[in-house]
Amino acid sequence: MSNIKQWVLATRPKTLPIGACPVIIGLSIASQSGPIDWNVGSITLLCSILLQIGANLANDYFDHQKGGDTDQRLGPTRAIKAGLISEHAIKRAMTSVFSITFLLGLSLVYHAGWPILVIGLVSIGFGLLYTATPFSLAYTGTADIFAFLFFGPIAVLGTVYVQRLIWDVSGLEISVAVGLIAMSILVVNNLRDANEDRQTGKKTLIVRWGSRFGKAIYTLCLVGAFGLLLTYTFSESWIIFPLSALLLLMLHLIRKVWIYPPEKLNPILGQTGIYLVLLTLIFCIRNS
């Protein structure tokens, strides 16, 4: 059981809503114009979650290779650095997860054509390039924009395309909202790790521009996502109660990010994931 727990922790379960929620929202949007193909929808959801797991394993492996994990680490335990799982085992798991994702994705390519092949290959490439190579996204400060795009508009609108075989931009605003929250999770991660990143040569936006800049970006991401959700729900009277809960959570998270020191930011990652899940639920209930 302890070995299973170590592998579960290595997948970083608190980050998995980033992979699942965009697909769920895309399926909700697609349901407005016809019945959902649940076989295709389930494979799309599984591929998206597996991509997130593969990226997390790649991050663990390549950061270890580059010496990006130090004894000063404040974030969740890295499996290789802590000696919980061997470097070889993580590499093999990473390769297996991306391979399974690719093979499953071929059925989506068969169903929806070459655009899905392009999205799938680029997504796997993004998962690897997040920390691999000397020009990795995490080390050059470009990961934030890619997180926004791939876990926002690309994932949401791509899911709709797989179902309807047309590019439907009616869900563009909510896809931007999802992308902003995904970006905010990465910002919290980088706020927490800023001192370590500075020592190991990671030039994240926080390292380049400072913690106040990062806190401002986090605030804008959450407020922007909430405002975009309002464009879909402002005329619904019943929505005032769940929206109020979401608003209170948002204000709570923003306050914590501004006043907490880096070593206390770990819980904010999971709580921002909850913010994304709640936003997804509100949107999907409104769409049902």
N, C-alpha and C positions, 0 to 999 in steps of 0.2 A: 504493500500500500504506500509506503514511503517513496518508492521509486515512481509510482504513478503520480503522487503529489508533486514530485520534483519536475516531472514532465509537464504537468498542468501549469505549474508556476512558470516554466520556461516559455509557455505559449502566451503569457501575460494576459490572462482572461479579462482584466479590467479594460483592455484596449479593444476587445472584440466587438463591442457595439459599433465601433467605427466602420467595421466591415459589414455588419448585419443591417443596420438602420437605413443606409441609402438604398439597399435593395428592397427592403420592406416598403419604403416610401415609393419607390419606383413601381412596385406591384400595385400599390394603392392607386397611383395615378393611372396606370394602365387599366385597372378595373372599371374606370369611369367610361370606357369606350368599348367594353365587351368582356366576355368571360376570360378568366386567367387560365393559362395552361400551367397547372401546378407542377407537372413534371419538369418543365423548363424552368419555372420559378424556383423550385427547390434546388435544382442544379446551379442556378445563378447565385442563390443565397449561399450554398455550400462553397462554391468557387471563391466568392468574395471573402468569406470567413477564412478559408484556407490561405488566400493571398495574404491576409493580415497575419496569420500564424507564421507563414513562411518568412514574411518580412521581419517579424520579431526574432525568429531563430537566426536569420541572416545578420541582424543587428548584433545579437549576442556573439555570434561567431567572428564576424569581421572586426567588431570593436576589440575583441580579445586579441585578434591577430595584430591589430594596429597599436595595442597598448592603450586603448581608449578607456578601459576600466581600471581604476586605481583603488587604493585602500581608502581613499577619501569619498568613495561613492556614497551618495545619499539616497539614491533610488532603490527600487526593488532589487533583490538579490539576483545577480547574473549567474546562471547555472555553471558556466565554465569557470569563471573567476572564483566562485565559492567552492569549486571542486565537487559539485553535486552531479554533474554530467560531464563526460569527457568531451574534449574538443572534436574528436572524430565522430562521436555519436551525434552531436549537434549538427555537424556538417552533413552527415548522412540523413538525418531527419529533415534538415532544410531542403536537401536535394529531393528527397522523397515527396515532401509536401508540395513543392513547386511542380514536380513531375505529375503527381496525381491531379493537381489543379489544371495543368495543361491538358491531360487526357480527358478529364471531365469537360473541360471547355470546348473540346473538339465537337462534342454533341451540340453545343450552342452554336458553334460555327456552321455545322451542318444545317441547323435550323434557321439561322439568321444571316449567314453569309460572312464575307471577308471583313466587314467592319468590326465584327466581334473578335476575329482573329487578331486584328491590329490592336484593339483595346486590351485583349488578353496578354499578348506578347509584351506590349509596352508596360502593362501593370506588373508583370513578373520582373521585367527589367528595372522598373522603379523600386520594387521590393529588394532587389539585389543591390542596385546602385545607391540605395539609401546610405549604406556604410562601406560598400565595396569600392575598390579602385582609389587611387590618390585624389580623384576629383569627385568623391562621393557627395551626395546631396547634404548629408548631415554635417560634413566637414567644411562645406563652402557656404552655408547659410541659405541654400535654395530649397531645402526640404519643405518649408512652410507652404510655399505656393503649390508644390506638387501634391502635398497632402490635401490642400483645398480643392484642387482640380480632380484628383483621382477618387477621393472619398466624398466629393460633392457632385458637381455637374456630370462628370463622366460616369460615375457609378449609378446615379439616379436616372439620367436620361438614357444611358446604355441599357438599363434594365427595362425601361419602357420600350426601347427599340427592339429588344429581343422578343418581347410579347407582341408588339404591333407591327414590326418591320417598317416603321416610319419614324422619322425624327420628330418627336412631339415636344415642343418647348413650353407647353402649358405649365409644366412643373419646374421651370427654370428658377423661379424665386425660392422655392423650398429647397431645391438642390443647392443653391448658393448658401442657404441657411445651414444645411447639413455640412457643407464644406467649411464654413466658418467655425463650426463647433469642432470639427476634426482638427482644424488648424489650431484652435485654442488649446486642445489637449497637448499638441506638440509644443506649444508655447510654454505651458506649465512645466512640461518635462525639461525644457531648456532653461527655464528660470531656476528650477531646482538644481540643475547640473552645471550652472554657469561657471562656478569656480573650477570644477574638474575639467570642463570643456576648455577653459582658458589654458590650463596646464597641458592638455593633451593635443592642442592645436585645432580643436573644433571651432570654426569661426561661425557660430550660429548668429542669428540676428540679435540675440541677447548679449553675446560676447562683443559683437560689433557696436551695438548702440546702447547697451546698458539695461538694467533691470526695470527702470521706470518706463522705458520704451516698451519692453515686453509686457508689463502690466497694463499699459494703455492698449496694446494690441489685443490682449486677452479680453479686456473690457469691451472694446469695440466689436470683437467677434461675437460675444454673447448677446450684447445689446442688439447688434445687427440681425442675428438669427431670430431673436424674439420679435423684432419689428417686422421681419419678413413673414413670420408665422401669422402675425396680425393681419396681413393683407389677405389671408385666406379665411380668417375666422372672425374678423371684427363685427360682422353683421349677425353672428350667431349668439343668441342670448344665453344659452346653456353653457357656453364656453367660458364664461367669466370665472367660474370656480377653478377648473384646471389651469386656466391661464394665470390666475392669481397665485396658485401654488408654484407654477413655473417661474413667475416673476419673483416670488420670495426666494426661491432657490437660486435664481440668477444673482440677486442682490447679495445673498449670503456668500456665494462663491467669489464674487468680485471683491467683497470686503475682505475675505480671507486672503486672496491673492495679494492685495495691497498691504496688509498688515503682518502677514506671517513671514518668518524667516525661511530660507530655502529648505532647511531640514524638516519643516513642518508641512511642506507642500505635497507630499506623497498622497494623502487622502483626497486632495483636490482632483487628481487624475480620475479616480473612480467616480467621484461626485459629478464631475463634468460629463462623464459617460452617462450617468443617470439623467443629467439634463438633456442629453441627446435622446435617450430612450423616451423620456416624458414628452419631448417635442414631437417625436415620431408617433407616439400613441395619440396625442391630441390631433395631429394632422390626419392620421388614418381613421380615427373615430369620426372626425368631421367629414371625411370622404365617403364613409360607409353608407 
